[in-house]
Amino acid sequence: MKKAAVLLGAFLGVLSVSFAAEESAKENEKEGKLTLHKNFSLNKKVEARYLYADIEVDSSAMLRSIGELNDVDRKSLTTTLNSLVEEARGGKICKGGSYSITPIRDYREDSKGRILGQDVRFSLHCKFLQNEIQDYNALLSKINQIVSQNRLLALPQPAVTHRITSDEIAFAKEELFGEFLGELKKVEEKYSTLLGKTCAASELSSNEGFVPTPRVFAMDRGVKMARALNAATDTAAPIVQEDEVHINVNVKLVCR
């Protein structure tokens, strides 16, 4: 049994390649053939390129205890929420803008449910690069200004997160497989020289993995109904930390 370790460099981080070999060799005297089984484990550090945030607008404490919603307040809510949609439509980083206004009912003393107040749900889903954080902050500030003019609504401070995309994972795995092919060629040449035979891979099997680490940055959301300040503090981009992508490849080498 032989074990070796190879450390490779990669532009997105350090590519760590651990090469653990389990060899089972059976010499067929008639064919003069030697079969070797080896395992390659390759790891790569990657960084997320995109930031994500969900901007949500909720009911204020007043709206949650207002009871039945009259026409004036309903118009005020829909006008404000439609303004938020139009504000987001002018940018490129946020999508969505669907919303609902539904009654909050208490069924403890009334089977039909006594209306206590109203529940508003509004959300925008934002995706942007780190150098676009100022665009996000500008939009958040405008939304905050609009919401702050309506006593029936509240704007919690959104969380901003890093997230590795499926395309970034696929790209990293392609790079890892390219590194594997380079190491495989070296192994074939090494054993061909040692054994005085021609060694080549005859079978490959692989399993892949990705280990994500959540990256969240946000102000305290413990008091969710608290209204954001008129001059909202800009959100700073969270510090990017590395996640790990790895592949394992089992190889059958035949030397003749």
C-alpha positions as CSV (number, residue, x, y, z in Angstrom):
1,M,0.0,0.0,0.0
2,K,1.4,3.4,-1.0
3,K,0.3,6.9,0.0
4,A,1.4,10.2,-1.4
5,A,0.2,13.8,-1.1
6,V,0.3,16.5,-3.9
7,L,-0.4,20.2,-3.3
8,L,-1.4,22.2,-6.4
9,G,-2.0,25.9,-6.7
10,A,-5.2,27.4,-8.3
11,F,-6.1,31.0,-9.1
12,L,-9.2,31.0,-6.9
13,G,-7.5,29.4,-4.0
14,V,-5.3,26.6,-3.0
15,L,-6.1,23.3,-4.7
16,S,-5.3,20.6,-2.3
17,V,-4.9,17.2,-3.8
18,S,-4.6,14.2,-1.6
19,F,-3.6,11.1,-3.4
20,A,-4.4,8.0,-1.4
21,A,-3.7,4.7,-3.2
22,E,-5.1,1.3,-2.5
23,E,-3.3,-1.1,-4.8
24,S,-4.4,-4.6,-5.5
25,A,-2.2,-6.3,-8.1
26,K,-2.8,-9.7,-9.6
27,E,-0.4,-10.9,-12.2
28,N,-1.8,-13.0,-14.9
29,E,1.1,-15.2,-16.0
30,K,-0.5,-16.0,-19.4
31,E,-1.2,-12.3,-20.3
32,G,1.5,-10.6,-18.3
33,K,-1.0,-8.1,-17.1
34,L,-1.0,-6.1,-13.9
35,T,-4.1,-4.3,-12.5
36,L,-3.8,-1.4,-10.1
37,H,-6.7,0.5,-8.3
38,K,-6.1,4.0,-7.2
39,N,-8.2,6.8,-5.6
40,F,-7.7,10.6,-6.3
41,S,-9.3,13.1,-3.9
42,L,-9.2,16.7,-5.1
43,N,-10.3,19.8,-3.2
44,K,-10.7,23.4,-4.3
45,K,-11.4,26.6,-2.4
46,V,-13.9,28.9,-4.1
47,E,-15.4,32.3,-3.4
48,A,-19.0,33.4,-4.1
49,R,-19.2,36.3,-6.6
50,Y,-22.8,37.3,-5.9
51,L,-24.6,38.9,-2.9
52,Y,-28.3,38.1,-2.2
53,A,-30.9,40.0,-0.1
54,D,-34.7,39.8,0.3
55,I,-36.3,43.2,1.0
56,E,-39.5,42.6,2.9
57,V,-42.2,45.2,3.9
58,D,-44.5,44.2,6.7
59,S,-47.5,45.5,8.6
60,S,-46.7,48.1,11.3
61,A,-48.0,47.6,14.8
62,M,-50.9,50.0,14.0
63,L,-52.0,48.0,11.0
64,R,-51.9,44.7,12.9
65,S,-54.4,46.1,15.4
66,I,-56.5,48.3,13.1
67,G,-59.4,45.9,12.8
68,E,-61.4,46.1,9.6
69,L,-59.6,47.9,6.7
70,N,-61.5,50.9,5.4
71,D,-61.3,52.1,1.8
72,V,-59.0,55.0,2.6
73,D,-56.4,52.8,4.3
74,R,-56.6,50.1,1.7
75,K,-55.9,52.7,-1.1
76,S,-53.0,54.1,1.0
77,L,-51.5,50.6,1.3
78,T,-51.9,49.7,-2.4
79,T,-50.6,53.0,-3.6
80,T,-47.5,52.7,-1.4
81,L,-46.8,49.1,-2.4
82,N,-47.3,49.8,-6.1
83,S,-44.8,52.7,-5.7
84,L,-42.2,50.2,-4.3
85,V,-42.7,47.9,-7.3
86,E,-42.1,50.8,-9.7
87,E,-39.0,52.0,-7.8
88,A,-37.5,48.5,-8.0
89,R,-38.5,48.2,-11.7
90,G,-36.2,51.1,-12.5
91,G,-33.1,49.1,-11.3
92,K,-31.6,45.8,-12.5
93,I,-30.7,44.1,-9.2
94,C,-34.1,43.2,-7.7
95,K,-37.0,41.1,-9.0
96,G,-40.4,40.3,-7.6
97,G,-42.6,42.8,-5.9
98,S,-45.6,40.6,-5.3
99,Y,-47.7,41.5,-2.2
100,S,-50.8,40.6,-0.3
101,I,-53.1,42.2,2.3
102,T,-55.0,39.7,4.4
103,P,-57.0,40.0,7.7
104,I,-55.6,38.7,11.0
105,R,-58.4,36.8,12.6
106,D,-59.0,35.6,16.2
107,Y,-61.1,32.4,16.3
108,R,-61.1,32.0,20.1
109,E,-64.5,33.6,20.7
110,D,-65.9,33.7,17.2
111,S,-66.1,30.7,14.8
112,K,-66.0,33.1,11.9
113,G,-63.0,34.8,13.3
114,R,-63.0,38.4,14.7
115,I,-60.7,40.6,12.6
116,L,-57.9,42.1,14.7
117,G,-55.9,43.8,12.0
118,Q,-54.3,43.3,8.7
119,D,-51.2,41.4,7.6
120,V,-49.1,42.8,4.7
121,R,-46.5,40.7,2.9
122,F,-44.3,42.3,0.3
123,S,-40.9,41.1,-1.0
124,L,-38.2,41.9,-3.5
125,H,-35.4,39.3,-4.3
126,C,-32.1,41.0,-5.0
127,K,-28.9,39.6,-6.6
128,F,-25.9,41.8,-7.2
129,L,-22.1,41.8,-7.4
130,Q,-20.0,43.2,-4.6
131,N,-19.2,46.3,-6.6
132,E,-22.9,46.9,-7.0
133,I,-23.5,47.3,-3.2
134,Q,-24.0,51.0,-3.6
135,D,-26.8,50.4,-6.1
136,Y,-28.5,48.1,-3.6
137,N,-28.1,50.7,-0.8
138,A,-29.5,53.4,-3.0
139,L,-32.6,51.3,-3.7
140,L,-33.0,50.4,-0.1
141,S,-32.8,54.0,0.9
142,K,-35.5,55.0,-1.6
143,I,-37.8,52.2,-0.4
144,N,-37.2,53.2,3.2
145,Q,-38.2,56.8,2.3
146,I,-41.4,55.6,0.7
147,V,-42.3,53.2,3.5
148,S,-41.6,55.7,6.2
149,Q,-44.3,58.0,4.8
150,N,-47.0,55.4,5.5
151,R,-47.8,54.8,9.1
152,L,-49.3,51.4,8.3
153,L,-46.1,49.8,7.0
154,A,-42.7,48.8,8.4
155,L,-39.3,47.9,6.8
156,P,-37.1,45.5,8.7
157,Q,-33.4,45.7,7.8
158,P,-32.7,42.9,5.2
159,A,-30.0,40.4,5.6
160,V,-27.3,40.3,2.9
161,T,-25.7,37.0,2.2
162,H,-23.0,35.4,-0.1
163,R,-24.1,32.3,-2.0
164,I,-22.2,30.0,-4.3
165,T,-24.2,29.6,-7.6
166,S,-24.6,26.3,-9.4
167,D,-22.5,27.7,-12.3
168,E,-19.6,28.5,-10.0
169,I,-19.8,25.0,-8.6
170,A,-19.8,23.4,-12.0
171,F,-16.9,25.6,-13.2
172,A,-14.8,24.6,-10.1
173,K,-15.5,20.9,-10.7
174,E,-14.4,21.3,-14.3
175,E,-11.1,22.8,-13.2
176,L,-10.7,20.0,-10.6
177,F,-11.3,17.4,-13.3
178,G,-8.7,19.0,-15.5
179,E,-6.2,18.9,-12.6
180,F,-7.1,15.2,-12.1
181,L,-6.3,14.4,-15.7
182,G,-2.9,16.0,-15.3
183,E,-2.2,13.9,-12.2
184,L,-3.5,10.7,-13.9
185,K,-1.0,11.2,-16.8
186,K,1.8,11.5,-14.3
187,V,0.7,8.3,-12.5
188,E,0.5,6.4,-15.8
189,E,4.0,7.5,-16.8
190,K,5.4,6.7,-13.3
191,Y,4.1,3.1,-13.2
192,S,5.0,2.5,-16.8
193,T,8.6,3.4,-15.9
194,L,8.7,1.4,-12.6
195,L,7.1,-1.7,-14.1
196,G,8.6,-1.6,-17.5
197,K,5.1,-1.9,-19.0
198,T,2.6,0.4,-20.6
199,C,0.1,1.5,-18.0
200,A,-3.2,3.2,-18.8
201,A,-6.5,3.9,-17.2
202,S,-9.2,1.5,-18.2
203,E,-12.0,2.5,-15.9
204,L,-13.1,5.7,-14.0
205,S,-15.8,6.2,-11.4
206,S,-16.4,9.5,-9.5
207,N,-18.4,11.0,-6.7
208,E,-18.5,14.8,-6.2
209,G,-19.2,17.0,-3.3
210,F,-19.8,20.6,-2.2
211,V,-19.6,21.9,1.3
212,P,-21.4,25.3,1.6
213,T,-20.9,27.6,4.5
214,P,-23.7,30.2,5.1
215,R,-22.4,33.8,5.0
216,V,-24.9,36.2,6.6
217,F,-24.6,39.9,7.5
218,A,-27.5,41.8,8.9
219,M,-28.6,44.2,11.5
220,D,-30.5,42.8,14.5
221,R,-33.9,41.7,13.4
222,G,-35.1,40.7,16.9
223,V,-37.7,43.4,16.9
224,K,-39.1,42.7,13.4
225,M,-41.8,45.3,13.5
226,A,-39.4,48.2,14.3
227,R,-39.4,50.8,11.5
228,A,-36.1,51.5,9.8
229,L,-34.7,54.9,10.3
230,N,-35.5,57.6,7.6
231,A,-31.8,57.8,6.7
232,A,-31.2,54.1,6.6
233,T,-27.6,53.1,7.4
234,D,-25.9,51.6,4.3
235,T,-25.4,47.9,4.4
236,A,-21.8,46.8,4.2
237,A,-21.0,43.7,2.1
238,P,-20.2,40.7,4.2
239,I,-16.6,39.5,4.2
240,V,-16.2,36.8,1.6
241,Q,-15.0,33.5,3.0
242,E,-14.1,30.4,1.0
243,D,-16.2,27.3,0.5
244,E,-14.9,24.0,-0.6
245,V,-15.7,21.9,-3.7
246,H,-14.2,18.4,-4.0
247,I,-14.3,15.4,-6.3
248,N,-13.2,11.8,-5.7
249,V,-12.2,9.7,-8.7
250,N,-11.5,5.9,-8.5
251,V,-9.2,4.7,-11.3
252,K,-8.4,1.2,-12.6
253,L,-5.0,1.1,-14.2
254,V,-4.0,-1.8,-16.5
255,C,-0.3,-2.4,-17.2
256,R,0.7,-4.7,-20.0
